[in-house]
Amino acid sequence: MSVNHPNHSPVHRLRRALVASAVAVLAATGLAACGTSEAATPAASGSAAEAQTLRLGYFANITHALPLIGVQDGTYATTLGSTKLETQVFNAGPAAVEALFAGAIDAAYVGPNPAINAFTKSNGEAVRIVAGASSGGAQLVVLPEIGSAADLKGRTVASPQLGGTQDVALRYWLKQQGLSAPVTGAGDVTVAPQENSQTLDLFKQGKSAGAWVPEPWASRLVTEGGGKVLVDEKDLWPDGKFVTTHLIVSTEFLAKYPGTVQKLIEAEAATLDSVAKDPAKAKETANAALKALTGKQLKDAALDRAFDNLTLTLDPVASTLQVSADHGVEVGTTKKADLSGIYDLAILNAVLKARGEAAVSAAGLGKE
């Protein structure tokens, strides 16, 4: 596991306090994009308004380690201050997006493709990506006898949910190998979207040839199911960097409560600091969270392997989002659309500046 972490000197702490005040002023004059691209974010009484309650969604996955750890150890609740934190756990991004559309949550940690679908289905109105969370940590794990893509013909391979990030990655990779896996019917390979726990059980029984899944499920398929890695997704991207998890917020919530969004990002940043300071404790906390949420914790081998396979970062790796969108269009899970305005990284970059870190890019797809 690698972590992008800040400098903790007194100078930087002072700078953080000063910039936090500046963020409030900026929020009053318009930080976040509304509508389809560059509209301003209103704030109350010249300061960054805060909500009474923040309803946050995330997954019981190691690729969501920052909310897993930060919610479990109280960092998120403490940083949010008077704003009450309510959480909801999902199996995959499309379900989280449905909850956001229904008004059941205000923000969620999801992968790129669900965020893209939420943006495009709402004509650019519903959501904004405001921060990153992790890169890497997704693999295609297969039965030992599977030696190549060709060996998957006529077999079933699992993904977490139709239209989710790993589902798109799997279907696109199969297509690049000359194998069809259409969303509307049978093809050379049957892709079976299902709960990750069910995927592990079926894999152990030999009823599934493999699965393209995020951590810790890839590691569990290897360490508990006896599988082997056929594809490590990071090998398919330049420099091994691609967005796995980022933070999306309802555009309406962002417009009304930029102060709460700022504190949510600061909570994530504080959690990142704690992971960098004590990785062993971070793993223990993540495992405790998994046990609390699922009733089970990971064995040490799977836990260590899962953390080693990903990078925790506030950077949303925006340069890879358009590619993910193009892959979704090609496999039929996403409609082609203009992604301009999908990012609003102004609050994140103010927080990063307060931490003495460089700003991150929206890759031309929104505010920085």
C-alpha positions in Angstrom: 0.0 0.0 0.0 1.2 3.5 -0.8 -0.2 6.7 0.7 0.0 10.3 -0.5 0.4 12.1 2.8 1.1 15.7 4.0 3.7 17.6 5.9 2.8 18.1 9.5 5.0 21.1 10.5 3.5 24.0 12.6 3.8 26.3 9.6 1.6 24.0 7.6 -0.9 23.8 10.5 -1.0 27.6 10.6 -1.4 27.7 6.8 -4.2 25.2 7.1 -6.1 27.4 9.5 -5.7 30.4 7.3 -6.7 28.6 4.1 -9.7 27.1 5.9 -10.9 30.7 6.4 -10.2 31.5 2.8 -12.3 28.5 1.7 -15.3 29.9 3.5 -14.9 33.2 1.7 -14.5 31.4 -1.6 -17.5 29.2 -0.9 -19.6 32.3 -0.4 -18.7 33.6 -3.9 -19.0 30.3 -5.6 -16.8 27.2 -5.4 -18.7 24.4 -6.9 -20.2 23.7 -10.2 -24.0 23.5 -10.5 -26.1 22.9 -13.6 -24.0 21.4 -16.3 -20.6 23.0 -15.7 -19.5 26.3 -14.1 -22.3 27.7 -12.0 -21.4 29.0 -8.6 -22.1 27.5 -5.2 -24.2 29.7 -2.9 -23.4 29.9 0.8 -25.2 31.3 3.8 -24.4 34.6 5.5 -20.9 35.0 3.9 -19.6 31.7 5.3 -19.6 28.1 4.2 -22.9 26.6 5.2 -23.0 23.3 7.0 -25.7 20.6 7.1 -27.4 19.2 10.2 -26.9 15.7 8.8 -24.6 14.1 6.2 -25.7 10.8 4.8 -22.7 9.0 3.4 -22.4 5.8 1.4 -19.4 3.5 0.9 -18.5 -0.2 0.5 -17.1 -2.8 2.9 -14.1 -3.1 0.6 -10.4 -2.3 1.2 -10.6 0.0 -1.9 -12.8 2.1 0.4 -10.2 2.0 3.2 -10.3 5.7 3.9 -14.1 5.8 4.9 -13.8 2.4 6.4 -11.1 3.5 8.8 -12.2 7.1 9.3 -15.8 6.1 10.1 -14.7 3.3 12.4 -12.2 5.3 14.4 -14.4 8.4 14.7 -12.3 10.7 12.5 -15.2 11.5 10.2 -17.6 12.2 13.0 -15.1 14.3 14.9 -14.1 16.4 11.9 -17.7 17.0 10.8 -18.3 18.6 14.2 -22.0 19.4 14.8 -23.1 17.7 11.6 -24.4 14.3 12.4 -22.9 11.5 10.3 -25.2 8.7 9.0 -23.7 5.9 6.9 -25.0 3.3 4.5 -23.0 0.4 3.1 -23.4 -0.8 -0.5 -22.1 -3.8 -2.5 -21.3 -1.7 -5.6 -21.6 1.7 -7.2 -24.8 1.5 -9.2 -26.8 0.8 -6.0 -25.2 3.8 -4.3 -26.1 6.0 -7.2 -29.7 4.8 -7.1 -29.8 5.8 -3.4 -28.3 9.2 -4.2 -30.9 9.7 -7.0 -33.7 8.7 -4.5 -32.5 11.2 -2.0 -31.5 8.6 0.5 -27.8 9.7 0.7 -26.0 12.9 0.1 -22.5 11.6 -0.9 -20.9 8.3 -1.7 -17.6 6.7 -2.4 -17.9 4.9 -5.8 -15.9 3.9 -8.8 -15.6 5.9 -12.0 -18.3 4.2 -14.1 -21.2 4.7 -11.6 -20.2 8.3 -11.3 -20.1 8.7 -15.0 -23.6 7.1 -15.3 -25.0 9.3 -12.6 -23.7 12.4 -14.4 -24.8 11.4 -17.9 -28.3 10.1 -16.9 -29.0 13.4 -15.1 -27.7 15.5 -18.0 -24.8 16.7 -15.9 -27.1 17.9 -13.1 -27.0 15.3 -10.2 -23.5 14.8 -9.0 -20.0 16.2 -8.8 -16.7 14.3 -8.1 -15.0 16.3 -5.3 -12.1 14.1 -4.3 -10.3 10.8 -4.9 -9.9 7.9 -2.5 -7.9 5.1 -4.0 -6.1 3.9 -7.1 -5.5 0.3 -8.1 -6.7 -2.7 -6.1 -8.6 -4.6 -8.7 -7.8 -7.9 -10.4 -9.2 -10.7 -12.5 -8.6 -13.9 -10.4 -9.3 -17.2 -12.0 -9.2 -21.0 -11.3 -5.7 -22.5 -11.5 -6.5 -24.3 -14.8 -7.3 -21.1 -16.6 -4.1 -20.1 -18.5 -5.3 -17.4 -20.9 -8.4 -15.5 -22.0 -9.2 -18.2 -24.5 -9.7 -20.6 -21.6 -12.6 -18.5 -20.4 -14.7 -19.2 -23.5 -17.9 -20.9 -22.5 -17.3 -20.2 -18.8 -18.9 -17.8 -16.3 -16.9 -15.0 -14.7 -18.3 -12.7 -12.0 -18.3 -9.0 -11.3 -19.8 -7.0 -8.4 -22.7 -5.4 -10.3 -23.8 -4.7 -13.8 -22.4 -1.3 -15.0 -20.0 -1.1 -12.0 -16.3 -0.3 -12.5 -15.0 -3.8 -12.4 -17.9 -5.0 -14.5 -17.0 -2.6 -17.3 -13.3 -3.4 -16.9 -14.0 -7.1 -17.3 -16.3 -6.8 -20.3 -13.9 -4.4 -22.0 -10.9 -6.6 -21.4 -12.7 -9.7 -22.8 -13.7 -7.7 -25.9 -10.0 -6.7 -26.4 -9.2 -10.5 -26.2 -11.7 -11.2 -29.0 -14.4 -12.6 -26.6 -17.9 -11.3 -26.5 -19.7 -10.7 -23.2 -22.8 -8.6 -24.1 -25.0 -7.2 -21.3 -28.2 -8.2 -23.2 -27.6 -11.9 -23.8 -25.2 -14.9 -24.0 -21.8 -14.5 -25.5 -18.5 -16.3 -25.5 -18.2 -15.5 -21.8 -21.1 -15.1 -19.4 -20.5 -12.2 -17.0 -22.5 -12.8 -13.8 -22.9 -9.6 -11.7 -23.4 -10.7 -8.1 -22.7 -10.1 -4.4 -18.9 -10.4 -3.7 -19.5 -12.9 -0.9 -21.5 -15.1 -3.3 -18.7 -14.8 -5.8 -16.2 -16.2 -3.3 -18.5 -19.1 -2.4 -19.2 -20.1 -6.0 -15.5 -19.8 -6.9 -14.5 -22.1 -4.1 -17.1 -24.6 -5.4 -15.7 -24.4 -8.9 -19.0 -23.0 -10.3 -17.3 -19.8 -11.5 -14.2 -19.6 -13.5 -13.1 -16.3 -12.0 -14.0 -12.8 -11.1 -12.9 -9.3 -11.7 -13.2 -7.8 -8.2 -11.8 -5.1 -6.0 -9.9 -5.6 -2.8 -10.2 -7.4 -0.5 -12.1 -9.8 -2.7 -9.3 -10.4 -5.1 -7.0 -11.3 -2.3 -9.6 -13.6 -0.7 -10.1 -15.4 -4.0 -6.3 -16.0 -4.0 -5.7 -16.8 -0.3 -8.9 -18.6 0.5 -10.1 -19.8 -2.9 -6.8 -21.0 -4.3 -7.1 -18.7 -7.3 -4.4 -17.0 -9.4 -4.2 -13.6 -10.9 -4.8 -13.6 -14.6 -5.0 -9.8 -14.9 -3.9 -7.1 -12.5 -5.7 -4.0 -13.7 -2.9 -1.7 -12.9 -0.9 -3.3 -15.7 -3.4 -2.1 -18.2 -2.9 1.6 -17.3 0.0 4.1 -17.9 2.2 4.1 -14.9 -0.2 1.7 -13.2 -2.4 4.6 -12.1 -6.2 4.6 -12.5 -9.1 5.7 -10.4 -10.7 3.0 -8.4 -12.7 5.0 -5.9 -13.6 8.6 -5.7 -16.0 10.7 -3.7 -19.1 12.0 -5.3 -21.6 14.5 -3.8 -25.1 15.5 -4.8 -24.9 18.8 -6.6 -27.8 20.1 -4.6 -26.0 19.2 -1.3 -22.7 20.7 -2.5 -24.5 23.9 -3.4 -26.3 24.2 -0.1 -23.6 23.0 2.2 -20.0 23.6 0.9 -18.8 23.8 4.5 -19.9 20.2 5.2 -18.2 19.0 2.0 -15.0 20.8 3.0 -15.1 19.0 6.4 -15.8 15.7 4.7 -12.7 16.1 2.6 -10.7 17.2 5.6 -11.9 14.0 7.4 -10.7 11.9 4.5 -7.3 13.8 4.6 -7.0 13.3 8.3 -7.6 9.5 7.9 -5.0 9.4 5.2 -2.5 11.0 7.7 -3.3 8.3 10.2 -2.8 5.5 7.7 0.6 7.0 6.8 1.6 7.4 10.4 0.7 3.9 11.5 -0.1 1.4 8.7 -0.4 -1.6 11.0 -3.0 0.2 13.2 -4.8 1.3 10.0 -5.1 -2.3 8.9 -6.5 -3.4 12.3 -9.1 -0.6 12.2 -10.1 -1.5 8.7 -10.5 -5.1 9.7 -12.6 -4.1 12.7 -14.8 -2.1 10.4 -15.3 -5.0 8.1 -16.2 -7.3 11.0 -18.7 -4.7 12.3 -20.3 -4.3 8.8 -20.2 -7.9 7.5 -19.8 -10.0 10.6 -16.4 -11.3 9.4 -12.9 -10.0 9.4 -10.0 -10.8 7.0 -7.2 -13.2 7.7 -3.8 -11.5 7.9 -2.7 -12.9 4.5 -5.7 -11.4 2.7 -5.5 -8.1 4.6 -1.8 -7.5 3.9 -2.1 -8.5 0.3 -5.2 -6.2 -0.2 -3.5 -3.2 1.3 -0.3 -3.8 -0.8 -2.3 -3.8 -4.0 -3.7 -0.2 -3.8 -2.7 3.4 -3.3 -4.8 5.6 -1.0 -4.9 9.1 -2.4 -7.0 12.3 -2.4 -6.2 12.7 -6.1 -9.1 11.5 -8.2 -6.7 10.6 -11.1 -9.0 12.5 -13.4 -6.8 11.8 -16.4 -8.2 8.3 -16.5 -11.9 9.1 -16.2 -12.6 9.7 -19.9 -11.0 6.4 -20.8 -13.2 4.6 -18.3 -16.2 6.3 -19.8 -15.2 5.3 -23.3 -14.8 1.7 -22.2 -18.3 1.8 -20.7 -19.7 3.1 -24.0 -17.9 0.4 -25.9 -19.3 -2.5 -23.8 -22.8 -1.0 -23.7 -23.2 0.0 -20.1 -22.8 3.7 -20.6 -24.2 6.2 -23.1 -21.7 8.5 -24.8 -21.8 12.0 -23.3 -19.8 15.1 -22.6 -18.3 14.9 -19.1 -17.4 18.6 -18.9 -18.2 19.8 -15.4 -18.2 16.4 -13.7 -15.4 17.5 -11.4 -15.5 20.2 -8.8 -12.1 20.1 -7.1 -12.0 23.6 -5.8 -12.6 22.7 -2.2 -10.2 19.7 -2.4 -7.5 21.9 -3.8 -8.0 24.5 -1.1 -7.6 21.7 1.5 -4.5 20.5 -0.3 -3.0 23.9 -0.3 -3.6 24.2 3.5 -1.7 20.9 3.8 1.2 22.2 1.8 0.5 19.9 -1.1 0.2 20.5 -4.8 -3.2 21.0 -6.4 -4.7 18.1 -8.4 -6.0 18.3 -11.9 -9.6 17.9 -13.2 -8.1 17.0 -16.7 -10.2 19.7 -18.3 -13.5 18.2 -17.0 -14.4 20.7 -14.4 -13.3 23.1 -11.7 -9.9 23.0 -10.0 
